Amino acid sequence: MSTLARWCHRHRLAVLLIWLAALVALMGASQVVGSAYNNDYSLPGTQSARATALLQQNFPAQAGDTDTVVWQRTGGTGTVRDPAVVARMDAVLDRIAHLPSVTGVTGPYDARGAAQISRDSRIAYAQIGFDRPAAQIPKADVLAVIRTAQSARQDGLRVELGGGAVQNAQQSPLSNAALVGVAAAAVVLFLAFGSLLTMVLPIVLGVAAVGAALATVALLSHAVAIGDFGPTLGALIGLGVGIDYALFIVTRHRSGLRSGLAPEQALVTAMNTSGRAVLFAGATVTVALLGMFSLGQSFLDGLAVAAAVTVVFTVLAAVTLLPALLSLLGRRVLGRRGRRTAAGPETNPGWARWARVVERRPRALALVAVVLMAALAIPLGSIRMGITDQGNDPTSSTTRQAYDLLSQGFGPGFNGPVQLVVDAPRPDDRAALDAVAAAARSTPGVASATALPLRPGSTVGVVQVVPGTAPQSAPTADLLHRLRTVTEPRAEAATGTVIYLGGYGATLDDFTRVISGKILWFVAVVVGLGFLLLTVAFRSLGVPALSAVMNLLAAGATFGILVAGFQWGHLSEPLGVGGAGPIEPFIPVVMFAILYGLSMDYQVFLVSRMHEEWIRTGDNRRAVNTGQRAAGRVVSAAAAIMICVFASFLLSGQRPVAEFGLGLAAAVALDAFVLRTVLVPAAMHLIGPANWWLPRRLDRILPRLALEAAEQAPEQASEQASEASAAERESVEVTTGGDRTGPVRSGPGS
């Protein structure tokens, strides 16, 4: 790291130009090539995947997105069949049919759409076919459809729109929420550094890394199946960890300058300590994210790639761009007040006092922390996973109102129909298809089942099944299970057909079941890899074991908060992201990978300082106290920054994004202010020197990976000795009430 730091210091302008050129090239290429994001929830080998394959082979015209225009006759006794309403809506639908990206419109006023009018004739709908999936339709084209449809509104005629394309076009830009988070992070940075120039550094790093990463992810989407949520996830993580990593390095660099080091030597020292920790922390986050590949699901693989690419760019920026920027600022990184103060290491008497409190009362504090985390985890016992739909959109949105109108006019299950895809033994076997439809209608929970017309000469038919309950409800999930396990086998035996349950709802149900069944395996993989990395880094079994327990506690408490906020609905309505509903199955998986990686960041930065002191003195009490005193302030500031960034995404207006925002903000708060501040140091005092125990045979086998520099410059050694001496003096003062002649207790928990 010292070689890289010196090179970046001496060639700072070249580094800045390289980064600028890379940003321009990547962003230019992504604009020219575009993106190809694809929300593919299908799982190879499942019924829904086989049903989808048969539908694509036999009904290729249905490959694009289909959205809906819904209108309602309000007030009086009029109906949607009134001549004035018919003329007005026919004219609007005809205009929509000729708009860009629209392949056709099926309205209710011809023979094909006779069933698209409710029984009371007060509600009707039309289906709009697009030429590509929702995520790939230009926003301008969708907005043109929305404007044209809403132009039909008048007194007594209500018009709303629903569907994936409409929902995407109506979502608020995430950049607005991100700006709020960055502004809040800037305030925290200014309070931490007291310098406008220094405040800007972490923000520049985070924005540059995220910009380069998102452009790269857009290019990768042509080669890897990445969902349209991938860039959002990358921005969420990149802004948080980018600003955090910069904070750790800048803080160590400022400490070196205050200790009298020249700017170049201070930079080398910072990179040899905090820079190494950043590299290790970034590698840990990346490994945790790539652990999602163990689930074997392409949608999650794409999210893992998007997030991991962002972390890699963030680490690259932290170890190259940041040193160049620090070199440009020189001693100005201290701010005017910092440059006027006397040289010497910064001391944190508040954290020194708290470290002594934890040392004196480790059992009581550990018990309080564990009880708090366990209480927050209680709602996790009732978690229900599933994909929410537009019934969870804000009540003011047109998609939610269209959803409610369709439910009112055609039943709650109308928004989530499924298909029984029937592969008959003979072409044009209408009798077999009708028999399957009859079997579906007799299934408890089915509102209607209709056999669609067969294509001439085809052996594949479709029975459209409308559940009697809402798509995301538990009874609908039970119905899908009955269709698979009871209705299908009986109908297959009676008709000689092969039946697959397909459609969007069935695909999501398969996705939920498969992911839910693999979560424990995924957790074991991520925790195991993290344990191995920490064992290699700290030459210890105690530190990684403690870290694994802490991270599992944090995950349980975080998911409990998520269930209470969104599944129970305590926060979703106030945040404007709809009512109570299930937790998307990919949320716990992705969030566990992220929070495990982020919590490992804090563990690395905290324990690496302890490890430095343990190697130097062999005194566990002093190592824990020194590490907590030295890292407490910067870890708390870093946590405050992450909380600001993550919490800002609660304002996004998008339910999955808000779920991530709440979960990650809560996870960071609990991790930094309960686990790393209380439970980890208390547990390390109770465990004692066994924290650092490693069997000799294992020590010989494991590769060497030092988080601290192998050799320290004399100035750095002097700085560390001064810091240790200051920590010891502060500890004595706290213990004895300012009497320096009082005894210093050395045993853990004393």
Helices and strands as residue ranges (DSSP letters): H 2-10, H 12-33, H 47-58, G 60-62, E 66-73, H 83-97, E 102-106, G 111-116, E 123-130, G 134-136, H 139-150, E 157-162, H 164-170, H 174-193, H 196-220, H 230-258, H 263-270, I 271-275, H 276-290, G 291-295, H 298-316, I 317-321, H 322-329, G 330-334, H 335-340, H 349-360, H 362-377, G 378-382, G 390-392, H 398-410, G 412-415, E 418-423, H 430-441, E 446-451, E 460-467, H 474-482, I 483-487, H 488-495, E 498-502, H 504-538, H 542-562, I 563-567, H 586-617, H 620-648, G 649-651, H 655-670, I 671-679, H 680-687, G 688-692, H 696-701, H 714-736
